[in-house]
Each structure stands twice: as structure tokens, then as C-alpha cells.
Amino acid sequence: MDMKINTVLVGLDGLPRAEPALRVGLELARVLGASPSFVHAVPVPMPVWPDIDTTRFVELNEASVEAARGHMQMALTEMVGDGLPGPLGDCLRVIPGYPSRVLVDRAEELDADLIVLGSHKKRSLVDFGSTARGVLSQVHCSVWVQPCKFDPVRRILAPLDLSEHSLEALRMAVMLASSIGARVDTLYCFDAPEYSWGGIPGYPDAVPAYLRDESLDAVRGEYERVLAEFDWNGVEHQQHFAKGPPVPGILARQGDYDLIALGTHGRTGFSAAVLGSVAYACLKQSHLPVLAIRHPERCWTA
């Protein structure tokens, strides 16, 4: 996994609401030595009026895009002034289309390493519609969601499951922490099964307590061994081990941190609703910014 971030793409869904994402994108680009780029999607409706002239309809859509471009340029200039690294016209694109599709296409065009999105609304348990979910399900880069005002990141929580993928995500969190002067705390949540399946169909058997304790001790030992051998690159760190499901365990510690950074395994659509996605559950429920770190060699599954 390439730890270098060269291009940061910021999705601007509307200002001033998108201002926190804008601030984060500019700051990350500055400290990481990356190029910032901004994109705003303008939904263009299909013609619904009877007998509408096609040429006139195209003209109306083009006028809408041009008006949105002028508004975004004015708003960005007022917000950041001379804070942009180059001419605004070089880094801002206003594109007709659905936001998630526009973001994904623009990220592919730029070969972006990180996408930054603004605030998200809390949605129902089964959620297939948000821009963040549409982006997470299709891009091959990491996604930072900023649901609150921008504050400096000094403490990062990095949940682990000890897979190589989650360790790659930890390496990216450490790289980021090294660049911004933050510390990284890891968290492993041991969620032991309460039951096993015995010989009688349909009847579960309780797992003996001593087997759960042995499993807990083995996992804790492996967790400590892996982190003892990990290259922290001089970053201040601490490790935590907790019992229970990961999502409640992660969210319960929000008050102690400024950012949650974790890997995402690429479960989307119906399988995510049934199997659950820790990264997306945290993204939906967290009051903190969440960095969902996408491993480029992992394939998304439906």
C-alpha cells in the first residue's frame, strides 16, 4: 500500500455547509504536500415537460451549471481568499450529474489518493442512498468524512482486527499522525461468541467459560505481539483491549479523540445491511471525523 498522498479531492455539496470539508482538505493537502482539487455536482433533471424543445432544455441545463460554477467560485474566494495553492479555475470543477457518480468519476480522472466529504445526515438502518455510501462502494482510495467543524487532529483512534488489511490502515494512520504531530491509540474489541453449535440440530450449546478465557488470552497475546513489532516511526501511541462488539466499543471512546481511522473491507449494498460494516456504522453514527482507509488490492463485493 502506497503511503504517499499526492492528490486530495474535496466534494463540495453546497456552501457554507461544506466549509468543514473544505478546511480539512486544504489543511491535509498542506501538511502532506499534496495537490487539492474541488468538485461540485449539479443535478440535472430529465425533461418532464411535454413537447419541450431539446435544444432549449440543454441550454437551461448549461445555464444551471454555469450559475452553480459562479456561485461556488464566489463562495470559495470569500472563504479561503489567498489560501488556495493556485488559481481557483485550475482546481475547481462544477460537473452535472449525481454527486456520488461525479465524485467517483473525478477521483478516477485525478487518480486521487483521498476524498474528503462534508456533513452527513443520520439515516435508517438499511441505507443505500447517501453520497458517502455511494462513494465508499466504488472508489479505490480512502475517504474522510467530516461531520463537524474543523479542529486540529491531535489524537487518533485506530481500531484493529489484526488482519493485514487493518495493519495497512494503521500504517496510513501513523503516516498521517507523523505529518500532523498527532498520537495514535489502537483498539481491539474482543467479541467472543456466547454459543457454539452442538450435535443436536437447532439447539446451540453455551461456550464454556474457560474456552472463552483461553481464546481471549490468545487474542490479547497476539495483539500485543503484533503491536510490539510494529514500526511506529516515532509516533506516540498506546494500545487498548476491550470486550464486546466493535462498533459500540469504538463509539464509546469518541470523547477522547479527534479522528477515527480504520480500514474498510469493501462490503456494500445488501451484504453490508446483513453482515454489517464497522467502518460504515462508525461513519453513520460518529460525531467525530472518520477516515475510512481503503486498501487498493481489496475488491468491493455486492
Helices and strands as residue ranges (DSSP letters): E 7-11, H 19-32, E 35-42, H 54-80, G 81-83, H 88-91, E 92-96, H 99-110, E 114-117, H 131-136, E 142-145, E 155-160, H 164-180, E 183-190, E 195-197, E 204-206, H 209-228, E 237-243, H 246-251, G 254-256, E 259-264, H 269-275, H 278-285, E 290-294
